[in-house]
Amino acid sequence: MALTDEAVKYLKGKHVVVVTSVESEGYLQEVAGVLLDGTDGCLVVQQEEESSPTIINASFVAWIYEDMGEEKEDDQPA
């Protein structure tokens, strides 16, 4: 299966971080948001600050993972 198909299968509708192979000032670029879809070699991610989704060419994806950082913080006792 292609990366886009696997990402949609397991991560669609979840908060994800897409780490790209694009480097800027010594850092890999990341896109965080909700994975809306993935077709034709592209991932569609809705970033919280943006009104329109970001389309990412899967050829530039180094890895993608579910962002569970906020949930873990909420689950910890005060």
C-alpha positions in Angstrom: 0.0 0.0 0.0 1.1 3.6 -0.7 1.9 5.9 2.2 -1.2 8.0 1.5 -3.4 4.9 1.7 -1.8 3.7 5.0 -2.0 7.1 6.6 -5.7 7.4 5.7 -6.4 3.9 6.9 -5.0 4.4 10.4 -4.9 8.2 11.0 -7.8 9.8 9.1 -9.7 12.2 11.4 -6.9 12.2 14.0 -4.4 14.9 15.0 -1.2 14.1 13.3 2.3 15.6 12.7 3.7 15.2 9.2 7.5 15.5 9.2 8.8 16.4 5.8 12.2 15.9 4.2 12.2 19.6 3.5 14.9 21.3 5.6 15.0 25.0 6.5 17.6 26.5 8.7 18.8 23.1 9.8 15.4 21.8 10.8 13.0 19.5 9.1 9.6 21.1 8.4 6.5 19.8 10.2 2.8 20.2 9.5 0.5 19.5 12.4 -3.3 19.2 12.2 -6.1 16.9 11.5 -5.6 14.4 8.6 -8.6 14.9 6.4 -7.7 12.7 3.4 -5.0 11.3 1.3 -5.2 10.5 -2.5 -3.1 10.7 -5.6 0.2 10.9 -3.6 -0.9 13.8 -1.4 -2.0 14.2 2.2 -4.6 16.8 3.1 -4.1 18.2 6.6 -6.3 20.8 8.3 -4.1 23.0 10.5 -5.9 24.7 13.4 -4.7 28.2 12.5 -5.5 28.0 8.8 -9.0 28.2 7.2 -8.1 26.1 4.2 -6.3 22.7 4.4 -2.7 22.1 3.5 -1.9 19.7 0.8 1.4 17.8 1.2 3.1 15.8 -1.5 3.8 12.4 -0.1 7.1 12.3 -1.9 8.4 14.8 0.7 7.0 13.0 3.8 9.8 11.6 6.0 7.3 10.2 8.6 3.8 10.8 10.0 2.6 10.1 13.5 -0.5 10.7 15.7 -0.1 13.7 17.9 -1.3 12.6 21.3 0.5 15.3 23.3 -2.6 17.3 24.3 -4.5 14.2 25.4 -1.7 12.9 27.6 -1.5 16.3 29.3 -5.2 16.3 30.0 -5.2 12.8 31.4 -2.4 13.5 34.0 -3.6 14.2 37.5 -3.2 17.7 38.8 
